[in-house]
Amino acid sequence: MTHLSLIILLPLLGATLIGLGGFLSPALRKQEKLLGGLATLMVAIPFFIIASVFMGFLGGHEHGTHEPVKFELFTWMAAGNLTLKFGYHLDQLSLLMGMIVTGIGTLIHIYSIGYMHGDRGYYKFFLYLNLFIFSMLNLILGENMAVLFLGWEGVGMCSYLLIGFWYEDMAKAAAAQKAFVANRIGDFAMIGAMFLIFSTLSSNGIPNALSFDAINASVGVLSDKAFWITLLLFIAATGKSAQIPLYVWLPDAMAGPTPVSALIHAATMVTSGIYLIARMHPLFSVPEAETVLMIIGVVAAATSIVAALIAVAQNDIKKVLAYSTVSQLGFMFMALSAGAYTTAIFHVMTHAFFKACLFLGSGSVIHAMEHYFHETHDHKDPQDIRFMGGLGKYMPSTGKTFWIATIAIAGCFPLSGFFSKDEILANVFFSGYDHGTIYFLVWLVGTVTAVLTAFYMTRVTFLTFSGKERYDSHHHAPHENNAFMTAPLWILAILAVVGGFLGFNTGIAHVLGLGHEVHWLNHTWFHGVINNRDLSHVIEEHISWEYFLILLAMAISYGVVYMTINFYKKYDLAGDEKVKSFFGGMYKAMENKFYVDEFYNAAILRPFVWAGENIVIWFDKNVIDGVVNGSATVAGMTGNFLRQLQTGKVANYALTVTVGVILILFYLIFG
């Protein structure tokens, strides 16, 4: 066991020490900086270990060394063709995801030290955070589907604990339950895919059938069932990564503390589905899975625009960001549908930077507004942007970093969001030439979604940090938070600015004549072969479209941001009424999230509740209990009858024996 095992074991050790220490020693629960520091260290050390290995991979590219680094903790079970090991592999994909998870996770831990100050469940919060990181690392580093699935379930359990952290509030407890149930639906599909893979490979004599090496090396064997396997894997991904129809849990997850929102929505749990499909990309690249890729594109496009429309009509700052996450996940799935797996992970990375900054920034705002409303004895909602305005004056670090992240997610050049979003839309657009017009439609929906994204993010940022102050600041005003909360914001904001230069291989790169040579992910990820569609010939034939797409992306981002700022500078909150009139009758549906929750309640939950109350309970009472009680009655009656035969008189027993003998002889003679 090498030092690499510390990547997995340290977060688990941190969770164990904090949990046991806090449980056994009430005095330790008050040592907030000690507990927070220990939890942070248990995530920061794995980050540096992963980063050091990754840098070795970058250097190894020049020398042709790309072999994954593997290590094993122990063999879990071995029976027949099934051998499961707690084994892990560090290749370029898992290393990049590991750096995102532990790097962003470290910043969120630091932020939480200040944010959770004074909470009576302080030690449990950091216990859950460390346990979450442990589960996530198992998911992305596991060398087989069984270990991945344990991590998959582990993050589901931890998200339940974190979303419902303030469980005494029934609304928060209900949100945690909703997330748990919605994810179980996807998990069932995941199990089905695993069964199909194992049964197919093991029946062909392939050992270690659930290991990724075996799966990716046996794509030809799996091709006959590739449609169903990939479809089930995508359904599993819709649960964790919040796509239609299982996206409804994610906005409600805002019930948890804001660091939880950042942890779940930015770089970890919600990207699990993206990682799963990227990890299994050889299977998704076979011709039999082409239909599934189209399904992914259609679902992704629908999810992205529906979530963006809902975000336009929301006033809760965290709800806007939550639906923004759902929409951005749709962009990532668009990239997957175009076979652009590198591009999808690239957007995972850039999204992690600016979305974590936005969520932590919203937490800083909420924290300040809660204190302000508490001190002014006002009972307004501290998350409602209609009660904010002009906060940039009083919270300069939060305001500036929030604006930077907003410009990044809007796709303004040269910030990170421009490169990854432009790359996604370009891949989808040019896929239309070789793989059907459906991709042109997906591109069109993605472009409209980009317009909406720039609008609603600029709206929420302007109404929060600029414009009129919609609170009384003459005697008291909100104030900036401590360094524990502001330092991570600046780190993430800087990453949101420079992150786009870490890799780009379409769009502006082609115009500059750089082609794929500048994409560091392609250099180091699976020997440079990750996108299953070579679009270079299409791009060269239609280079004018390349120029058009770049200019369109810049025009959308800068134009929409500029117009939105001026629009709300002129009208302030009254601008929402004009937006409402623009969308007409649809605005009410957007405001009520298109009544999806109401539909699910009417079409699924209520029928199940009715069936439970009127059918299942009746069946249990009259059939199940009837059989059990009837068996007891029959046994009692039989016992009573047989008891009558036990008289205790020898003459009766002798008569019985005589009759029995006569009957036996009669049978032997005449039978």
C-alpha distance (Angstrom), angle and dihedral (degrees) to the residues before:
residue distance angle dihedral
M1 . . .
T2 3.79 . .
H3 3.77 132.9 .
L4 3.81 86.4 -90.8
S5 3.80 88.6 76.5
L6 3.81 86.7 69.3
I7 3.80 87.0 73.2
I8 3.79 88.7 68.6
L9 3.79 101.8 28.0
L10 3.81 102.0 47.7
P11 3.84 97.2 65.5
L12 3.81 88.8 46.8
L13 3.81 90.2 48.7
G14 3.80 90.3 49.4
A15 3.80 91.8 51.1
T16 3.80 90.8 48.2
L17 3.82 96.0 48.0
I18 3.80 94.1 45.0
G19 3.79 92.9 44.6
L20 3.79 96.6 47.7
G21 3.80 93.5 38.6
G22 3.77 93.4 50.5
F23 3.80 92.5 44.4
L24 3.81 96.2 48.1
S25 3.79 99.1 36.6
P26 3.82 118.7 45.1
A27 3.80 88.3 -175.6
L28 3.81 90.5 60.2
R29 3.79 90.7 57.6
K30 3.80 89.0 70.2
Q31 3.81 93.4 55.7
E32 3.77 92.9 91.3
K33 3.80 99.7 165.3
L34 3.81 91.3 46.8
L35 3.79 92.7 51.3
G36 3.81 93.7 41.9
G37 3.79 92.3 45.5
L38 3.80 93.1 49.9
A39 3.81 92.3 48.1
T40 3.80 91.1 48.2
L41 3.80 92.4 48.9
M42 3.81 91.0 52.2
V43 3.82 88.6 59.9
A44 3.82 99.7 35.0
I45 3.82 94.8 56.4
P46 3.84 92.9 55.3
F47 3.80 88.3 49.2
F48 3.79 92.1 57.4
I49 3.81 92.1 44.9
I50 3.81 91.6 50.8
A51 3.81 91.5 44.8
S52 3.82 91.6 52.0
V53 3.81 91.5 51.7
F54 3.80 90.8 46.6
M55 3.78 92.2 52.3
G56 3.78 87.3 52.8
F57 3.80 88.9 55.2
L58 3.80 90.5 51.1
G59 3.79 90.6 51.8
G60 3.78 91.3 43.7
H61 3.79 91.2 58.4
E62 3.78 90.4 77.2
H63 3.81 90.3 54.1
G64 3.80 96.9 43.3
T65 3.82 96.2 -110.7
H66 3.77 111.4 142.5
E67 3.80 104.6 140.7
P68 3.82 113.1 135.5
V69 3.78 118.0 -112.1
K70 3.80 109.4 -122.8
F71 3.78 134.0 -169.0
E72 3.77 134.4 171.9
L73 3.79 131.5 -149.1
F74 3.82 98.5 -169.4
T75 3.79 143.9 -42.7
W76 3.76 110.1 -88.6
M77 3.80 100.3 -166.1
A78 3.79 140.3 -23.3
A79 3.80 123.5 -163.8
G80 3.79 125.3 151.2
N81 3.77 109.7 -48.5
L82 3.79 91.6 -11.9
T83 3.78 116.7 94.3
L84 3.78 117.5 164.2
K85 3.76 121.9 -174.1
F86 3.74 132.6 -179.0
G87 3.76 85.4 -123.2
Y88 3.78 128.4 149.9
H89 3.77 135.3 -162.5
L90 3.77 130.0 -158.1
D91 3.77 112.2 -152.8
Q92 3.79 128.6 148.7
L93 3.80 94.4 -84.1
S94 3.79 96.7 48.4
L95 3.81 91.8 41.3
L96 3.79 93.1 53.1
M97 3.80 92.0 46.6
G98 3.80 89.6 45.2
M99 3.80 91.8 53.9
I100 3.80 90.6 49.4
V101 3.81 93.3 49.0
T102 3.80 97.4 44.4
G103 3.82 95.4 35.7
I104 3.80 95.9 50.3
G105 3.80 88.4 36.1
T106 3.80 91.0 56.8
L107 3.81 91.8 51.8
I108 3.80 90.8 48.3
H109 3.81 90.4 50.6
I110 3.81 90.2 52.5
Y111 3.80 90.9 47.3
S112 3.82 90.6 49.1
I113 3.80 92.0 57.7
G114 3.80 87.9 68.8
Y115 3.79 98.9 30.9
M116 3.83 97.2 52.0
H117 3.81 94.7 42.8
G118 3.79 110.4 141.9
D119 3.81 96.1 11.7
R120 3.80 110.8 138.8
G121 3.81 90.9 -138.8
Y122 3.80 92.6 52.8
Y123 3.81 97.0 126.7
K124 3.82 93.0 45.1
F125 3.80 90.3 52.1
F126 3.80 92.3 58.0
L127 3.79 90.3 42.3
Y128 3.81 89.0 57.4
L129 3.82 92.4 44.8
N130 3.81 92.7 53.9
L131 3.79 91.3 44.8
F132 3.81 89.5 50.5
I133 3.81 91.9 52.9
F134 3.84 89.9 47.3
S135 3.81 90.5 53.4
M136 3.79 92.9 45.3
L137 3.79 92.1 51.3
N138 3.80 90.0 52.0
L139 3.78 88.6 51.9
I140 3.79 96.2 52.4
L141 3.81 100.8 32.3
G142 3.81 100.4 40.8
E143 3.79 113.6 116.9
N144 3.80 94.0 -148.4
M145 3.77 138.1 39.6
A146 3.81 93.5 -109.5
V147 3.82 93.5 60.9
L148 3.80 89.6 42.2
F149 3.80 89.5 51.9
L150 3.81 92.2 50.6
G151 3.80 88.6 53.2
W152 3.82 88.7 44.1
E153 3.81 90.4 56.0
G154 3.79 92.0 39.7
V155 3.79 94.3 58.9
G156 3.80 88.1 46.9
M157 3.80 90.8 55.0
C158 3.81 93.1 44.7
S159 3.79 91.9 47.9
Y160 3.81 88.0 54.0
L161 3.81 90.1 52.8
L162 3.81 94.0 44.8
I163 3.80 98.8 42.8
G164 3.80 89.6 49.1
F165 3.79 93.4 39.9
W166 3.79 91.2 124.2
Y167 3.80 89.7 47.8
E168 3.79 95.2 161.5
D169 3.80 85.8 77.8
M170 3.81 102.0 77.2
A171 3.81 93.0 -152.1
K172 3.80 89.6 59.1
A173 3.80 91.8 45.9
A174 3.82 89.6 50.5
A175 3.82 90.7 50.9
A176 3.81 90.0 53.6
Q177 3.79 91.0 50.4
K178 3.79 90.9 48.8
A179 3.80 91.5 52.9
F180 3.80 91.1 47.8
V181 3.82 95.0 50.3
A182 3.82 95.3 43.4
N183 3.79 90.6 51.9
R184 3.79 92.4 49.5
I185 3.81 89.7 62.7
G186 3.78 91.0 57.9
D187 3.80 91.1 42.6
F188 3.81 90.2 58.2
A189 3.80 89.1 57.5
M190 3.80 89.5 48.7
I191 3.80 90.9 55.4
G192 3.81 89.7 49.0
A193 3.80 91.1 53.7
M194 3.81 90.9 49.1
F195 3.82 91.3 51.3
L196 3.81 91.3 50.3
I197 3.80 92.6 48.7
F198 3.80 94.3 46.8
S199 3.80 95.9 44.9
T200 3.80 92.2 48.8
L201 3.80 97.4 46.1
S202 3.80 97.4 38.9
S203 3.83 91.6 49.6
N204 3.81 86.6 56.4
G205 3.80 91.3 52.6
I206 3.81 95.7 -108.7
P207 3.83 110.4 150.0
N208 3.81 125.2 -138.7
A209 3.79 87.5 23.4
L210 3.80 94.9 -179.8
S211 3.79 96.4 52.2
F212 3.78 115.9 106.7
D213 3.79 91.2 -129.6
A214 3.81 90.5 57.5
I215 3.81 93.5 43.7
N216 3.79 95.8 48.5
A217 3.81 91.7 44.4
S218 3.82 92.2 50.4
V219 3.78 101.2 49.2
G220 3.80 90.4 126.1
V221 3.79 91.0 58.2
L222 3.80 91.2 49.2
S223 3.80 96.0 44.0
D224 3.83 94.4 95.7
K225 3.78 89.9 59.2
A226 3.80 96.1 31.3
F227 3.80 93.5 108.6
W228 3.79 94.4 57.8
I229 3.80 95.1 38.6
T230 3.80 93.7 50.4
L231 3.80 92.0 43.1
L232 3.81 90.8 53.0
L233 3.80 90.8 46.9
F234 3.80 89.9 51.8
I235 3.82 91.2 49.7
A236 3.81 87.6 52.1
A237 3.80 88.7 50.3
T238 3.82 92.1 51.5
G239 3.80 88.1 61.8
K240 3.78 99.6 50.8
S241 3.81 95.5 31.8
A242 3.81 96.4 43.0
Q243 3.78 105.7 -121.0
I244 3.80 127.8 153.8
P245 3.00 122.3 -41.5
L246 3.83 97.7 16.7
Y247 3.81 99.8 41.2
V248 3.81 95.7 98.6
W249 3.80 95.1 92.1
L250 3.80 95.4 61.1
P251 3.83 101.1 67.8
D252 3.82 89.8 46.4
A253 3.80 88.8 53.3
M254 3.82 85.4 77.7
A255 3.80 85.3 86.8
G256 3.80 89.0 84.0
P257 3.81 124.7 81.9
T258 3.81 112.4 -71.7
P259 3.84 95.1 -108.8
V260 3.81 86.2 58.8
S261 3.79 89.9 52.9
A262 3.79 90.0 52.2
L263 3.80 92.6 46.2
I264 3.80 95.0 48.7
H265 3.81 99.5 35.5
A266 3.79 102.6 38.2
A267 3.77 113.9 48.0
T268 3.76 114.6 -20.4
M269 3.79 132.5 46.1
V270 3.80 99.2 18.3
T271 3.79 91.9 52.5
S272 3.81 92.1 55.6
G273 3.79 92.0 94.5
I274 3.81 91.5 50.5
Y275 3.80 89.9 50.9
L276 3.81 92.6 47.4
I277 3.81 93.6 55.2
A278 3.81 92.5 42.4
R279 3.81 90.2 50.4
M280 3.82 90.7 50.4
H281 3.81 93.4 41.7
P282 3.83 96.4 127.4
L283 3.80 88.9 62.1
F284 3.80 92.1 47.3
S285 3.80 89.7 49.8
V286 3.82 97.1 63.2
P287 3.84 117.1 102.6
E288 3.82 91.3 -114.2
A289 3.81 89.5 64.5
E290 3.81 95.9 51.2
T291 3.81 91.4 98.6
V292 3.80 90.5 52.8
L293 3.80 90.0 53.0
M294 3.79 89.4 54.3
I295 3.81 89.9 49.1
I296 3.79 88.7 51.3
G297 3.81 90.3 51.7
V298 3.81 93.9 50.2
V299 3.80 94.0 46.0
A300 3.81 91.3 45.6
A301 3.79 92.6 50.7
A302 3.80 92.3 48.0
T303 3.80 92.0 47.2
S304 3.80 94.1 48.3
I305 3.79 96.6 51.2
V306 3.82 96.1 39.5
A307 3.80 91.2 51.7
A308 3.83 91.4 45.4
L309 3.81 91.9 51.8
I310 3.80 90.8 50.0
A311 3.82 90.9 48.9
V312 3.82 90.6 55.7
A313 3.82 90.8 63.3
Q314 3.83 99.8 43.1
N315 3.81 125.6 103.6
D316 3.80 99.5 -175.0
I317 3.81 105.2 96.5
K318 3.80 93.3 -144.4
K319 3.80 93.0 45.9
V320 3.81 90.0 55.0
L321 3.80 89.7 52.5
A322 3.81 91.7 45.1
Y323 3.79 93.6 55.2
S324 3.78 88.2 42.7
T325 3.81 87.8 58.5
V326 3.80 91.5 50.9
S327 3.80 88.9 50.6
Q328 3.81 93.9 48.0
L329 3.80 90.7 48.9
G330 3.78 85.2 56.4
F331 3.82 88.2 58.2
M332 3.80 89.8 52.6
F333 3.80 91.3 52.1
M334 3.81 89.4 48.4
A335 3.80 87.3 59.4
L336 3.80 90.8 49.1
S337 3.80 90.7 50.5
A338 3.81 89.0 55.7
G339 3.80 90.6 51.4
A340 3.81 90.0 -111.3
Y341 3.79 97.2 134.7
T342 3.80 94.8 157.7
T343 3.78 89.5 51.9
A344 3.80 91.8 51.5
I345 3.80 91.5 53.1
F346 3.80 89.9 44.4
H347 3.81 88.8 58.2
V348 3.81 89.4 45.7
M349 3.79 87.2 59.2
T350 3.81 98.4 45.0
H351 3.81 91.2 42.0
A352 3.79 89.4 52.9
F353 3.80 90.4 57.6
F354 3.79 100.7 48.8
K355 3.80 98.7 31.1
A356 3.81 93.5 50.7
C357 3.81 87.5 49.4
L358 3.81 90.7 50.4
F359 3.79 95.1 47.8
L360 3.79 94.2 45.8
G361 3.80 88.3 45.7
S362 3.80 90.3 52.7
G363 3.79 88.5 50.1
S364 3.78 89.7 52.8
V365 3.80 89.6 51.9
I366 3.80 93.7 46.7
H367 3.80 90.9 47.0
A368 3.80 90.9 52.8
M369 3.81 94.3 44.2
E370 3.81 92.1 48.9
H371 3.79 90.3 55.1
Y372 3.80 90.8 44.6
F373 3.81 94.7 50.7
H374 3.80 90.5 43.7
E375 3.80 92.5 53.0
T376 3.81 92.8 44.4
H377 3.83 91.7 44.3
D378 3.79 90.1 -124.2
H379 3.81 118.6 148.1
K380 3.81 98.4 -155.2
D381 3.79 122.3 133.8
P382 3.83 108.1 -91.8
Q383 3.81 90.1 -154.1
D384 3.81 96.7 54.6
I385 3.82 111.1 102.2
R386 3.81 89.8 -154.5
F387 3.82 87.7 74.1
M388 3.80 94.2 49.9
G389 3.80 133.0 62.4
G390 3.80 132.7 138.2
L391 3.81 92.6 32.1
G392 3.79 91.3 137.2
K393 3.80 87.9 77.6
Y394 3.80 92.9 58.0
M395 3.82 99.2 30.6
P396 3.81 104.2 39.0
S397 3.82 98.5 164.0
T398 3.79 93.8 47.1
G399 3.80 91.8 44.0
K400 3.81 96.6 48.6
T401 3.80 95.2 45.3
F402 3.80 91.3 45.9
W403 3.81 90.6 53.3
I404 3.81 91.1 48.9
A405 3.80 91.7 51.3
T406 3.80 90.7 46.3
I407 3.80 92.4 53.0
A408 3.81 88.1 48.3
I409 3.81 95.3 52.2
A410 3.80 89.6 44.5
G411 3.81 87.0 62.3
C412 3.80 99.7 -116.7
F413 3.80 115.7 167.4
P414 3.02 127.5 -86.2
L415 3.82 96.6 18.0
S416 3.80 120.9 98.3
G417 3.79 98.5 -100.0
F418 3.80 91.6 61.9
F419 3.80 94.5 60.0
S420 3.79 98.8 45.1
K421 3.81 96.2 40.4
D422 3.81 93.2 45.0
E423 3.78 89.1 49.7
I424 3.82 92.2 51.9
L425 3.78 94.6 49.1
A426 3.80 91.8 45.1
N427 3.81 92.4 52.2
V428 3.79 91.5 48.0
F429 3.81 92.9 46.3
F430 3.80 96.4 49.9
S431 3.82 91.4 43.5
G432 3.78 85.7 67.0
Y433 3.81 91.2 71.0
D434 3.80 95.3 59.6
H435 3.81 104.1 20.9
G436 3.79 108.1 40.7
T437 3.78 140.8 -73.6
I438 3.78 90.7 -87.5
Y439 3.81 86.7 84.5
F440 3.80 91.4 56.7
L441 3.80 87.8 55.8
V442 3.80 90.9 48.0
W443 3.82 88.6 50.7
L444 3.80 91.1 50.8
V445 3.80 91.9 51.3
G446 3.80 89.7 47.0
T447 3.79 91.0 52.1
V448 3.81 92.4 50.5
T449 3.81 88.2 47.9
A450 3.80 89.6 52.9
V451 3.83 88.7 55.3
L452 3.81 91.3 50.5
T453 3.81 91.5 46.2
A454 3.78 93.0 54.9
F455 3.81 89.6 47.5
Y456 3.80 102.2 48.3
M457 3.80 94.7 40.0
T458 3.82 91.8 50.7
R459 3.81 88.8 46.2
V460 3.79 95.2 53.1
T461 3.81 92.5 43.8
F462 3.81 95.2 47.8
L463 3.82 94.7 45.5
T464 3.82 89.7 49.1
F465 3.79 103.8 42.6
S466 3.81 105.9 17.4
G467 3.78 138.3 39.3
K468 3.78 125.2 37.8
E469 3.77 124.1 -3.1
R470 3.79 106.9 -118.7
Y471 3.80 94.3 -165.3
D472 3.78 135.5 59.8
S473 3.80 107.3 -88.7
H474 3.82 97.9 163.0
H475 3.81 95.6 94.7
H476 3.78 101.3 16.0
A477 3.81 135.6 10.2
P478 3.80 137.9 -177.9
H479 3.80 114.0 -90.7
E480 3.78 139.3 -153.4
N481 3.80 118.9 -87.2
N482 3.79 128.1 -120.3
A483 3.79 127.2 -77.5
F484 3.81 93.0 -95.9
M485 3.80 87.1 67.6
T486 3.81 101.6 34.9
A487 3.83 101.1 43.6
P488 3.85 94.1 64.2
L489 3.81 88.5 49.3
W490 3.80 92.3 58.8
I491 3.81 93.0 45.9
L492 3.80 91.0 51.6
A493 3.81 92.2 44.3
I494 3.81 90.9 54.0
L495 3.81 90.1 49.3
A496 3.81 89.1 49.3
V497 3.81 88.1 56.5
V498 3.81 99.7 45.9
G499 3.81 100.8 26.3
G500 3.79 94.3 90.9
F501 3.80 92.0 63.0
L502 3.81 91.0 60.7
G503 3.78 90.1 79.5
F504 3.78 141.7 -7.7
N505 3.78 128.7 150.0
T506 3.79 107.5 169.9
G507 3.76 136.3 39.7
I508 3.78 111.5 29.1
A509 3.81 91.9 13.3
H510 3.80 91.6 65.9
V511 3.78 92.1 47.0
L512 3.79 89.5 53.2
G513 3.79 89.3 49.8
L514 3.79 93.5 -114.7
G515 3.79 96.9 116.5
H516 3.78 115.2 175.0
E517 3.77 94.5 -27.7
V518 3.79 94.5 92.1
H519 3.79 96.9 53.2
W520 3.79 105.2 105.8
L521 3.80 91.5 -171.9
N522 3.81 91.4 58.4
H523 3.79 89.9 47.2
T524 3.76 93.9 56.9
W525 3.76 107.3 24.9
F526 3.80 120.2 91.5
H527 3.79 94.2 -27.7
G528 3.79 90.0 -53.9
V529 3.82 94.0 -63.2
I530 3.77 110.0 115.1
N531 3.80 110.1 113.4
N532 3.80 105.8 75.9
R533 3.81 93.4 -157.7
D534 3.77 120.6 67.5
L535 3.79 102.1 -150.1
S536 3.79 96.8 168.0
H537 3.81 93.6 102.2
V538 3.81 91.1 49.7
I539 3.80 91.8 49.2
E540 3.79 92.4 48.4
E541 3.81 90.8 50.5
H542 3.81 91.8 48.8
I543 3.80 101.7 32.9
S544 3.81 90.7 143.2
W545 3.79 88.3 64.7
E546 3.79 87.9 53.7
Y547 3.79 90.6 58.6
F548 3.78 90.0 45.6
L549 3.81 93.4 51.9
I550 3.80 92.5 50.2
L551 3.79 93.6 48.2
L552 3.82 90.7 44.7
A553 3.81 91.3 52.0
M554 3.79 91.5 50.8
A555 3.81 93.0 44.9
I556 3.79 92.4 50.2
S557 3.78 95.7 47.9
Y558 3.79 100.1 42.6
G559 3.79 95.0 33.3
V560 3.80 96.9 50.2
V561 3.81 93.6 42.9
Y562 3.81 91.8 49.3
M563 3.80 94.6 46.5
T564 3.80 93.3 45.1
I565 3.80 92.6 51.7
N566 3.80 91.5 50.5
F567 3.79 92.2 43.4
Y568 3.81 94.5 55.3
K569 3.79 92.1 37.3
K570 3.79 86.4 61.3
Y571 3.81 101.1 38.5
D572 3.83 105.4 20.0
L573 3.83 109.6 -171.9
A574 3.79 90.5 -10.1
G575 3.78 85.8 70.3
D576 3.79 89.0 73.5
E577 3.79 89.2 64.7
K578 3.79 89.9 56.3
V579 3.80 89.8 48.5
K580 3.78 88.2 50.3
S581 3.80 91.8 52.5
F582 3.83 90.2 47.6
F583 3.81 92.5 57.5
G584 3.79 92.4 38.8
G585 3.79 116.9 -171.7
M586 3.79 92.4 -4.2
Y587 3.82 91.4 67.5
K588 3.81 91.7 72.6
A589 3.80 89.5 53.9
M590 3.81 90.4 47.6
E591 3.78 90.3 50.3
N592 3.81 89.8 51.8
K593 3.80 92.9 45.5
F594 3.81 91.8 -108.0
Y595 3.81 88.2 -67.3
V596 3.80 91.2 -86.9
D597 3.81 93.3 142.6
E598 3.79 90.3 48.8
F599 3.81 89.9 50.2
Y600 3.81 92.1 50.2
N601 3.79 90.4 48.2
A602 3.80 92.0 50.5
A603 3.80 98.9 39.4
I604 3.81 101.9 35.3
L605 3.79 116.8 9.9
R606 3.79 100.3 43.8
P607 3.83 94.8 46.0
F608 3.80 89.3 50.1
V609 3.80 91.5 48.4
W610 3.82 90.7 47.2
A611 3.79 91.0 48.3
G612 3.78 90.0 48.9
E613 3.76 94.2 50.5
N614 3.80 98.1 40.2
I615 3.80 106.7 27.9
V616 3.79 110.9 19.3
I617 3.80 95.1 44.2
W618 3.84 91.0 45.4
F619 3.81 90.8 48.3
D620 3.79 91.5 47.5
K621 3.79 93.2 48.1
N622 3.78 100.0 41.2
V623 3.79 104.8 28.3
I624 3.80 108.0 25.6
D625 3.78 95.5 34.5
G626 3.81 89.0 37.9
V627 3.80 92.0 57.4
V628 3.80 92.4 45.8
N629 3.79 94.6 45.0
G630 3.82 91.3 41.4
S631 3.80 90.5 53.3
A632 3.77 89.7 52.0
T633 3.82 91.2 49.1
V634 3.82 93.0 49.7
A635 3.79 90.7 47.7
G636 3.81 90.5 50.3
M637 3.83 93.5 48.5
T638 3.81 91.1 47.6
G639 3.77 90.3 50.7
N640 3.78 91.9 49.2
F641 3.81 91.2 51.3
L642 3.79 94.0 47.7
R643 3.78 90.6 46.2
Q644 3.85 89.0 62.0
L645 3.78 88.9 62.0
Q646 3.79 91.5 59.1
T647 3.86 99.3 80.2
G648 3.80 98.6 148.8
K649 3.84 92.6 -129.0
V650 3.83 117.2 126.6
A651 3.83 92.5 -149.8
N652 3.81 91.4 59.0
Y653 3.82 92.3 49.5
A654 3.86 90.2 48.3
L655 3.80 90.4 51.4
T656 3.79 90.7 50.1
V657 3.82 92.1 50.3
T658 3.82 91.0 48.1
V659 3.81 92.7 50.8
G660 3.80 90.2 47.6
V661 3.81 92.3 51.5
I662 3.83 91.4 48.4
L663 3.81 90.6 51.3
I664 3.80 92.3 49.5
L665 3.82 92.4 49.1
F666 3.80 90.6 47.7
Y667 3.81 89.5 53.1
L668 3.81 93.0 47.7
I669 3.83 93.4 48.8
F670 3.78 101.5 40.0
G671 3.80 103.1 18.7
